[in-house]
Amino acid sequence: MPGVNEQQRLEVTGGPGSGNFMLQFNGVWAPTSIKYHPAAGDMKTYLESIPTIGPGNVMVGKESNWVYLIDFVNQLGEQDVPQLVVDYSGLPGGCTVLITTTLEGLSDNTPPANVDQAIVEAGIFLHRLWRRQADVKMDELAIVLRDLAPYIPYTGDPPTPIGPIG
């Protein structure tokens, strides 16, 4: 299962016409502040100036005029990274900067947080199949089992039959 790069969303609210803000990553502040409404390329350069991020480890796009999508890549890719911290005290009153994690990073060898739920869903699929219920979709079962396979230990021993369920 391939890893997932973390994505964070930065939104400047209140439509400031002036001012600046600062960002921190993993306990280290950027060396300077950034203007209230930077271009995506300027935001990328600014983030890369933070020593705990560094050059080439983020990609920045714009979701809308005041919203930036920040993808952590390369050395910061395929892992859960700390959320950016913001100081927006340099913006006019009523304006803020909101940061949310829209996609949590995940390495290629870390089981997904919902692996227990996926196992339960696979069991329900198998039970429905056994009961020959019409709503079982074999392609959905195949996807669930494919995604779970790396996380199910295999001892080489055949499974022990437990008999019919319900």
N, C-alpha and C positions, 0 to 999 in steps of 0.2 A: 504494500500500500504506500503510495508516494506521500511525502510530507506536505504540509500546508504552510504557506507563508502567512505570518500575522498581518492583519490590516487594521489600521486605526483611522478613525474619522475625526477631523478637526473642523469645527464650525465656528466662525466668527459671527456673533449675534449682535443685533442692534444697529447694524449698518454704520459703523463709525466712519467719520470723514477725516479722521486724523488719529495719531497715536501709534503705539507699538506694543508688542508683548514679547515675552521670553518663554523658551521651552527648556525643559530638563528631561534627560533620559538616563535612567539607571543611576540616579544620584548626582549627575553632573549637568550643570547649566551650560547653555550655549554661551560663547564668549561675548556676544552682543545681543541686542534685541532685534526684532524684525518689524518692518512697517505693517500697519493694520490690514493691508489688502495686497499681499504679494502675489506675483505670478507663480504658477506651479513650479517652474524652474528655479525661481528665487527661493521658494520654500524648500526645495530639494537641497540646494547649496547650503542654506541655513542649517538644515537638519544635519547635513554631513559635517558641518563645522563643530558639532558636539563630539568631543573625543570618544565617548562611549558608543557613538554610531559610526562615524568615519566615512570616508569617500566610498561610493559604490554600494552601500548597504541599505539604501532606501530608494523607492520609486514613488513619485508624487504625481497624482492626477487631480483634476477638479471634478467634483460631482455636480456642483453648481457654482454660482458666482462667489459665494462665501464659504463653500464647503470643499475641503481637501481630503483626498483618500491617500493614505500613506501606507505603502507596502514595504515590509521589512524583508530584504533579500540577501543573497550571498552569505556573508558571515553571520548575519542576523536572521537568515531565512530558515524555514522549517523548524521553528522552535517557538515556544511561548516566551514572549519578551515583555518587560515591564511596560506599563502604559505611560505615555508621555505625561509630563506634569507641566502646567502652564501658570505663568504669572501675568495676568492681564491688567494689572494696576496702572499701566501706562495708556490704557484706552479711556475714552471719555465715559462719563457716568452712564450707567444703563447698558453698556456694551460688555460682553463676556466672550470667552473662548471655551467651547465645550469639546472635550475629547472623549470618545468612546471607542472601545474595541469592537469592530464589526465582524472580525474573523480571527479567532484565536489560533496562534501558530501551533503546529503539531509536527513532531519529527516523524520520520518514516518507520520508526520502531517503537512508537508509543501507542498503546491501545487508545482508541477514542474514549472520551469520558462516558459515553453512553453504551459501552460494550456490554454491560449487564442487561440493559434494555434490549439490545440487539439479540442477545442469546434467548431472552424470553420470547421475542417476536419469532425467532427461528423455531422455537418449540411450539408456538401456536400454529405456525405454518405446517409443521410436521403433524401435529395433532389433527388439523383440518384435513390434511392429505389422508391420514389414516382413516378418518371418518368419512372420506370421500365427499367432502362438502364442495359445492360447485365454485365457491369464490376463491379457491386456492389458485394462485398464479405461479406456475413453476419458474418463470423467469424472475419473479420477485424473490422466491426462495433461493434460487441460484445466486443472486446478487448478495443476499444476506449471508449465505454460507461462504461465498468467496471472500467477503470482507472480514468474516470472523476467523477464517482458516489460520491466519498467522498467529492468532492469540489462543488457539486451542492446543494444549500440549498433546503430543502424540507419543505414546509409550511403546508402540509396536504391538501391543496386546489387542486382540479383538474386543469390541465392546461387549459387555455383559447384557443379555436381554433382560428387560424388566417387565415385559408383558404389556398388554394393551392398557391405554390410558382411558379412564372414565368409562 
